[in-house]
């Protein structure tokens, strides 16, 4: 469902209750709203679902087409049937052309997607992942249409303990779960640890468990790398010439039509990703007849280490240069700038699944790019200009785009006396199904009415609201593509 206008400014007006303590509206269904022509079923959480011996929590939400999607997260407090300690996505279910597609973790030693993985540059071990590490997990926030799930681990790495926090965000109207991670090395002396980061790491049969040959793959840093022949082998040709803005990885199959990938919530220039030295030979080049770069020198880890023996590996991960974890100064990919990997390394990405013909990874990357041009201001209330540097952190960092929180890819403001008037200038792009977080919201129920250009919108169809009562926040997804002038009033 989409709604388009043709100007550059979006006006958001939030008119809520007077200042004071929590207000509780009369009993009834506060989310029902009038005129639910196309209702989206609210998000649901089924706890402790036994999935063939895996103890999981199942989150089911509706995507941008109001079609159901489900993610089964394996609990991380005990060993699971695969010999891991959970904390990953074991099964993902979504619809394509009205038919349900179930994607399970592979059974080749990496039984899902979302594992925490770090490699050491040097040492007695290659690094570590959360396979043998017992952690803790909980539902951090369960709203009507939005939910946050948290995992934590004390990850042994290079003789030290790295405290890792991961959040999964599910939101009605948003196709892809968001995966946010923080590696906390504040308790380790600077430069005592030199590691990279590769999370979310995993192996998911994203082609509906067909285990088909990988027809193509690619990634984005400051350029876009893409293979030119199918199936992908170490002899495949490639092209690395097209400029790129938002980091991503992807791979796909053609029979069936399926794609899996990761898209960062920030541009490369604000949050570099990728690692090693292939850029020296690859950027701006095309090698139609191959070969592919050496397996250890791919910018991101995908299925290169499995390619010599199989073209069917669905392995996919993230990547960074060594030192991204632990060093006060390390070189970003391209060796033309320095970054810090101490005391934290935090970032957020979308976990993308869909049909390759719809190009979901590059579409999401384009959307994230367009968000960087959005300008948000307030005439009532206050636009957020800073926030936590990552999940599990209490420090505050400035937002590169005022109002845009890259931790959750949300648009944020603080209400004044439960009121706010916000203006979005979307520039030349569009803001697809934006998720807003209005902080300082002290009602215990969602708004009684939401209007767009003075026309009443239907709850659970035109917008999706959740109240975080403990956090004094209203989460609101607009089931619209904001590209023009409009006035949104919440009261």
Protein Blocks (a to p, Z undefined) as FASTA:
>chain_A
ZZddfbfbdcdddddddedddddddedjfknogailbacddddddehiaeehiacddddd
ddfkopacddddddfkbccfkopaehiafbdcddeehiacdddddfehpacehiacdddf
bdjbfbdcfklpccddddfbdcfkbccddddddddeehiacdddddddddehiabacddd
dddfklpcehkaccddfbdcddddfkgonopacfbdcdddfbccddfbdcddfkbccddk
bccfbdcdddddfbdcdddddddfbdfklmggdedjllmmmgopacfkopaddfklgfbd
cfkmmmmmockbccdcddddehjaopabdcdehiaaccdfbfbdcdddddddddfklomm
mmmmmmmmmmmmpccddfedjddfbdcfbehiabdcddfbghiafklopacdddeehiac
ddddehjmdcehiacddehiabfbdcfbdceehiacdehklpccdddfknopadddddbd
dfbdcddddZZ
